[in-house]
Amino acid sequence: MRLATWNVNSVKARLPRLLSWLDETRPDVVCLQETKCRADQFPAAEVAELGYETAAHGDGRWNGVAILSRVGVEDVSNGFPGEPAYEGEAEGQMKLDEPVTLVPEARAVGATCGGVRVWSLYAPNGRTPESAHYAYKLAWFAALRDALRAELVDDAQLVACGDYNVAPTDEDVWDPAVFVGSTHVTPAERQALAELRDLGLHDVVPTPMKGPHPYTYWDYRAGMFHKNLGMRIDLFYASEAVARRVGSAYVDREARKGKGPSDHAPVVVDLD
């Protein structure tokens, strides 16, 4: 069984690349993040021509997640129990006299595919450690931990993968000194990942296709990708039962090349 996770940074903008990659790589299950489209506007018909069913969760803004599967899609969950909404004031938001009902952003979708419980996750960025977005990010991870703890009781075969927007260690960023005082590397964010692993989840570290570090994200700024100045923030967390089945894992760096790529590369994991 071949699984993959990929932040496509707009599924509509990247659709020809996605379809070509699906046809060439032939994963059984693909988790997508940052689809940037409503669920009813996801190109499900196009991926269906390649044999994929779709579970999409999106509201048309900057987030959005999806699961594509050739081995079935059952028990779909849009979001997870206890998932928080962002409660800070949005940029440019006008203060209103009437209370506003807050709903969680489209950052998580789960489904059972081929006997494996799969979650596609797009964690909040956090912006700066002083921001309300950072507090939201930590609250989101705490709720995710509780939700996955409950799921692991019934689902020994579980994968929680996607864009976590956290580099687990200093080895996962191209220069730790550059990130001092920034999000993605703070002790609290890394502790949130550690608490997920404490549930019994394993960080499946992929093999890089260039250099010693399996980076999955490179900024669009000129030269960052070619100089391999990246980060490993797209993670594949697997339960013990799934981790034992891992035969190989790699970062598909080739998918980051060419015209109009996403700023992330897919992570591909083969299970025995």
C-alpha positions in Angstrom: 0.0 0.0 0.0 1.5 3.4 -1.0 0.5 6.5 0.9 1.5 10.1 0.3 1.0 13.5 1.8 1.4 16.8 -0.2 0.7 20.5 0.5 -0.3 21.4 -3.1 -0.7 25.2 -2.3 -4.0 25.4 -4.4 -5.3 22.3 -6.0 -6.8 24.2 -9.0 -3.5 26.0 -9.7 -1.6 22.8 -9.4 -4.2 20.4 -11.0 -2.2 19.4 -14.2 0.9 18.7 -12.0 -1.2 16.8 -9.5 -2.9 14.6 -12.2 0.5 13.9 -13.9 2.0 13.0 -10.5 -0.8 10.7 -9.6 -0.6 8.9 -12.9 3.2 8.5 -12.6 3.5 7.7 -8.8 0.2 5.7 -8.4 -0.2 6.1 -4.6 -3.2 4.3 -3.1 -4.0 7.1 -0.7 -3.0 10.8 -1.0 -3.5 13.4 1.7 -3.6 16.9 0.3 -3.4 20.2 2.2 -3.9 23.9 1.4 -6.3 23.0 -1.4 -7.8 26.5 -1.3 -11.2 25.5 -2.6 -14.6 24.7 -1.3 -15.4 21.0 -1.0 -18.0 21.2 -3.8 -15.5 22.8 -6.1 -12.7 20.2 -5.6 -11.8 18.6 -8.9 -13.2 15.2 -7.9 -14.2 14.3 -11.4 -10.7 14.7 -12.7 -9.1 12.6 -10.1 -11.9 10.0 -10.4 -10.7 9.4 -14.0 -7.5 8.0 -12.4 -9.5 5.8 -10.0 -9.6 8.0 -6.9 -12.5 8.6 -4.6 -12.4 12.0 -2.8 -13.1 13.2 0.7 -12.7 17.0 0.6 -13.1 19.6 3.3 -12.7 23.2 2.4 -14.3 26.6 2.6 -12.6 28.3 -0.3 -10.1 30.3 1.7 -6.4 29.7 2.3 -6.8 26.3 4.0 -8.6 23.2 2.8 -7.7 19.5 3.0 -8.6 16.3 1.1 -8.0 12.6 0.9 -7.8 10.8 -2.4 -8.1 7.0 -2.3 -8.1 4.1 -4.7 -8.8 1.6 -1.8 -12.1 3.0 -0.5 -13.2 6.0 1.5 -15.4 5.3 4.6 -16.3 7.0 7.8 -15.4 10.5 6.6 -14.8 13.1 9.4 -14.7 16.8 8.5 -12.6 18.1 11.4 -12.1 16.4 14.7 -14.0 16.5 18.1 -13.0 19.6 20.1 -11.2 21.3 17.2 -11.0 25.0 18.1 -11.8 28.0 16.0 -9.6 31.0 15.7 -10.8 33.5 18.2 -8.5 36.4 17.5 -9.5 39.3 15.4 -8.8 38.8 11.7 -6.8 41.4 9.7 -9.1 44.1 8.5 -12.1 42.7 10.4 -14.6 45.3 11.6 -15.8 45.2 15.1 -19.5 44.2 15.2 -22.1 44.7 17.9 -23.7 41.4 17.2 -21.8 38.2 18.3 -20.2 36.2 15.6 -20.5 32.4 15.6 -17.0 31.0 15.1 -16.5 27.7 13.3 -13.3 25.7 13.0 -11.2 26.3 9.8 -11.0 23.5 7.2 -7.7 22.0 8.5 -8.5 18.3 9.1 -10.3 15.5 7.3 -10.2 11.8 8.3 -11.3 8.7 6.5 -10.8 4.9 6.6 -9.0 3.8 3.5 -8.1 0.1 2.9 -8.4 -0.7 6.6 -6.2 2.2 7.7 -7.6 5.3 9.5 -6.0 8.3 7.7 -6.0 11.9 8.7 -4.9 14.8 6.4 -3.9 17.7 8.5 -3.0 21.3 7.9 -1.8 22.9 11.1 -2.1 26.6 11.7 1.0 28.6 10.8 1.2 30.5 14.1 2.7 33.7 12.5 4.7 34.9 15.5 5.0 33.7 19.1 3.3 36.9 20.3 0.3 36.4 18.0 -3.2 35.2 18.8 -2.5 32.8 15.9 0.2 31.2 17.9 -2.1 30.5 20.9 -4.6 29.1 18.4 -2.0 26.8 16.9 -1.1 25.4 20.3 -4.8 24.9 21.2 -5.3 23.2 17.9 -2.5 20.7 18.6 -3.9 20.0 22.1 -7.3 19.2 20.7 -5.7 17.1 17.9 -3.8 15.1 20.6 -7.0 14.4 22.5 -8.9 13.4 19.3 -6.1 11.0 18.1 -5.9 9.5 21.6 -9.5 8.5 21.4 -9.2 7.2 17.8 -6.2 5.1 18.7 -8.3 3.1 21.1 -10.3 1.6 18.2 -8.0 2.1 15.3 -4.6 0.3 15.6 -3.9 1.1 12.0 -3.7 4.9 12.0 -1.9 7.6 10.0 -1.9 11.3 10.8 0.0 13.1 8.1 0.2 16.5 6.5 1.7 20.0 6.9 2.3 20.3 10.6 4.0 23.7 10.3 6.6 22.6 12.9 10.1 21.4 12.4 10.6 18.6 15.0 14.3 19.3 15.6 17.1 21.7 14.6 18.2 19.2 12.1 15.0 19.8 10.3 15.7 23.5 9.3 18.5 24.6 7.1 20.0 27.1 9.7 18.6 27.1 13.2 20.1 30.5 13.8 17.8 32.0 11.2 14.7 30.8 13.1 15.5 32.1 16.5 12.5 34.0 17.8 10.3 32.5 15.0 7.4 30.1 15.0 7.9 26.5 13.7 10.8 25.8 16.0 9.7 27.0 19.5 9.8 24.6 22.5 6.0 24.7 22.9 5.4 23.7 19.3 8.0 20.9 19.5 6.5 19.8 22.7 3.1 19.5 21.0 4.6 17.1 18.5 6.3 15.2 21.3 2.9 14.8 22.9 1.5 13.3 19.7 4.4 10.8 19.6 3.7 10.0 23.3 0.4 8.6 22.1 2.4 5.9 20.4 2.7 7.6 17.0 6.0 7.2 15.1 7.6 9.9 13.0 8.3 8.2 9.7 11.4 10.1 8.5 11.7 9.9 4.7 14.9 9.5 2.7 16.0 12.8 1.0 16.6 12.9 -2.7 19.3 15.5 -2.3 21.7 16.1 0.6 21.5 14.7 4.1 18.3 16.4 5.2 14.8 15.2 4.1 13.4 18.7 3.7 9.8 19.0 2.4 9.4 22.8 2.1 11.5 25.5 0.4 10.5 29.1 0.3 9.8 30.5 -3.2 12.5 33.1 -2.8 15.2 32.8 -5.5 17.7 30.2 -4.8 16.2 28.6 -1.7 15.2 25.4 -3.5 18.3 25.0 -5.6 20.6 25.7 -2.6 18.5 23.2 -0.6 17.7 25.7 2.1 14.5 24.1 3.4 12.6 22.7 6.3 11.0 19.4 7.2 7.5 20.4 8.2 5.4 17.8 6.2 5.3 14.9 8.6 4.0 11.3 8.4 3.0 10.1 11.9 2.0 6.4 12.1 0.7 4.2 14.8 2.9 1.2 15.9 0.9 -1.2 13.7 1.5 1.0 10.6 5.1 1.9 11.4 6.0 -1.8 11.5 4.7 -2.1 7.9 6.8 0.8 6.5 9.1 -0.6 3.8 10.4 2.7 2.5 9.7 6.4 2.6 11.1 9.3 0.5 10.7 13.0 -0.3 9.7 13.3 -4.0 11.9 16.3 -4.6 11.3 16.1 -8.4 7.7 17.3 -7.8 9.1 20.6 -6.5 10.9 21.3 -9.8 9.7 22.8 -13.0 7.2 25.6 -13.8 4.7 26.7 -11.2 5.3 24.1 -8.5 4.0 24.1 -4.9 6.5 25.2 -2.4 6.2 21.8 -0.7 7.3 18.3 -2.0 5.3 15.1 -1.5 6.3 12.6 1.1 5.7 9.0 -0.2 5.5 6.0 2.1 5.3 2.4 1.0 3.8 -0.1 3.4 4.4 -3.9 3.2 
